[in-house]
Amino acid sequence: MNAQPFVEQLAKLFPRAEDIPEQFRIEPLHQRDYLVDGQMKTWNGKVHEVYSPVYIRSHDGTLHQQLIGSYPLTGEAEAMEALEAACAAYQNGRGLWPTMSVEERIGCVEHFTRLMVARKAEVVKLLMWEIGKSYADSVKEFDRTVEYIYNTIDALKELDRNNSRFVIEQGIVGQIRRAPLGVVLCMGPFNYPLNETFTTLLPAVIMGNAVLFKPPKFGTLLHYPLLEAFRQAFPPGVVNTIYGRGNAVVPALMQSGKINVLTLIGSSRVADSLKKLHPKVNRLKAILGLDAKNAGIVLESADLEAAVRECILGTLSFNGQRCTAIKIIFVHRKIAERFLGRFSEEVSKLKVGMPWETGVMLTPLPEPHKPAYLQECIDDALAHGAKIINPNGGIHFKSLFYPAIVYPVTPAMKLYREEQFGPVIPVIPFDDVEEPIHYLEESDHGQQVSIFGTNTDQIAYLIDPLVNQVCRVNINSQCQRGPDTFPFTGRKDSAEGTLSVSDALRSFSIRSLVATKLTEENKAIVNKIVNEHKSKFLATRFIL
Ligand code: G3H
């Protein structure tokens, strides 16, 4: 047993520069250009300096956050310039990109993906340093994103094949395809800055829309190596970047009325306020991934080891900073003590450290205010009668925050309702399954739930009401987004629209059709257009 106070043990985890393995050392990246209208434009104005959540120990023992680069703090004028470029590329649906054949657009996305893969090492390293994600998880995020793009291409081919035929109904012949919506404003989250951004951005692009892309505040630099790939692979104005403070640059975009789709993975508060700025809300489509407070429900019949294993993954993967994380656990009172004992033991086995360390699970948190906020949640719970169950729970130093299991949590506490988005785990005992059902009914969130148990009567009793409260009920499994072919959505304040490989293609497009009454003259007209390949829409070409 190490007698050193735990906070000192945490402090010691921050390395000296020479302790960092060679392949993970980073040279600051000072981004001075941004992509607009197919050009990398140079920025000479204010910049935002990016400091890693990883602190470095100097020789005199002091700690400083590693400076990893800077990026342009562009303003409203540059955002409007990007908007004009996107509008010009879309050109009311007459631009080169929205009128290109699906096959040609797929070719551009394939080109982009090859260029993206060539920059993998840089992007992965920036992911680690910018948001503190472990090397293993950063690689996983990159690879999963590439796989998502390839799956999207396959899904679009399939969709296009199905639409490359005519439908005849009631004497009318029609060809129904999916057409783009216009200009899309795309904003991603810091916790999956690459993956979650690209799972909206790439489907939007491939369907023929023009995009304004604003990277998240934490997780911006990692996109820089990919700007050149966007520039090379797509026609000018199809992908444009926006930097700067969201509240300074985004309102004017929305107020212009020229944004056709808002896609944002973030908070419902921001999404609501942005939508309201649009002068014609009926013209705005929103695809949103928002707040969530997924519950784990551990029944008396649960296989305790399996429940603990999944609850560890569900609550603490990437330090609990996943929208799909289990953010509150209900445990049957009869097994609460045993569950907490085993859960606490397993937490103590998790490795805390720097993102490059093998097997590390708990890493520095990127949001500077987060440790203080989590402490506030814990203090509030303690003041209302809860206890921290696990040794060293809640001890923190700089950006490292050791997980705290807090029990018993009651409705009087912040942790009961607030989405903590970090390594604090509220646990509530229950006697009757109606209690967690009631919690979910009353909740503002409706993303997922996890039920842990072996009693099929009880599991089934929970499934039926809960599928109408949330959009995914997991049995003896943590909550998660994947597989990416499964629908990912939520009710209430948790989402708007559905994402998945195939749903995203539908979300960023609208069905549009060409139809005619089946007279001999009309048949001849349609045949001539199709046979002589006069139209890209009215066509029967089949993508192989
Ligand atoms: O932050 C929300 C992510 O979509 C979660 O994805 O469940 O695969 O970690 P995941």
Boltz pocket constraint, residues with backbone or C-beta under 6 A from the ligand:
constraints:
  - pocket:
      binder: B
      contacts: [[A, 191], [A, 192], [A, 196], [A, 321], [A, 322], [A, 323], [A, 324], [A, 479], [A, 480], [A, 481], [A, 482]]
      max_distance: 6.0
